[in-house]
Amino acid sequence: MSKYSMLGQLIAHPGKRDELAGLMLESAETLQGMEGCIFYIINESVDEPDVLWITELWETEEAHAASLKNEGVLAVIQRCRPLIAGVKPVKLRPLGGKGM
């Protein structure tokens, strides 16, 4: 399987998770119809009040890289930066399963 997947943990500054989530949801709208994006899901941690998890699945790693050059995505990233205290990306290679 040649798909590309990422999990990204975004740690918001204390009390800023909801604001960050709102901006991240805007980026999800920007990705609607973007070539190569299969899914992009914003999740909030149940146990950590300042943590968001981003779940992404792309046709290829190149499609993901291209999304990071999109003007709309770049604009959202710039707006999110002041709210983010830390980022922990995890690159994955999907093997299969429901929804693939």
N, C-alpha and C positions, 0 to 999 in steps of 0.2 A: 504494500500500500504506500502511495507516495504523498499522502496528506500530511499537513503540518499542523501541529497543535501547540498551544501555549496556555499555561496558567500564569496569571500575574497577580501577585499580592500587592495591593496598594495600601500603605499605612497612612492614614490621614492625620494631620495635626489634631490634637484633642478637640473634640466637639465639632469637627469639620467634615465628618464622614458623609452626612446627608447632603451637604453642599457639593462635595466631591462626587457623590453618586449621581446627583442631578446633572452635573457636567458630563460625566462618563456616559450617562444615558443619551445625552445629546450626540456624543460620538457614535453611539450605536445607531442612531438615526442617520448619521452621515454615511455609515457603512451599508445602509440598505441599498441593495442593487449593486454594490461594489463587486467587480469581477474577482472571483476566487474566494470570497468570504462565504463560508457555509453557515457558521454561526458565531455570534459574539454576544456573550451573556455577562451581565453585571450581577454579581452576587454580593450580599452583605454577610459578614460573619455573624453567627448567632452568639458566639462566645467572646468575641473581641470587638468592643464598641467602636474602634477606630479603623477596622480593617474591611476592605473590599477585596473580592477575588474576581478576576476577569477570566472567563473561559472562552477560548477562541479555537476555531477549527477552520483551516484554509485549505484550498486545493493544493497549494505548494508554498514553500518557504518564500519564494520569489513574490508570490501574490501578497503575502503578509508584508514583506519589505516595501513593496510598491504602495501599500496602504499608508505607510508611514511618511510618504512623500506627498500625499493628497493634501491640498490646501485646507480643506475643511477639518481633516483629522489634525493637522499641524496647529490650526487655530485652537481647537479644543485642548490639545496638549499644553499649549502656552497658558491657557486660562486655568488649567488644573494644577500646574506646577506649584503655585504658592500654597496650595492646600495639602500637598503631599510631603510627608515626613520621611517616607522610605518606600522603596520598590524592590520586590524580590521576584524576578521572572523565572519561570521553569519551562524549558523547552521540552517537548514530548514528541514521540513518534507513535501515532495511533496504530493499533494492530487490528481493530475491528470492533464490532458491537452494534447495538441498536442505534439507529440514527446515522450510521455511517454510509 
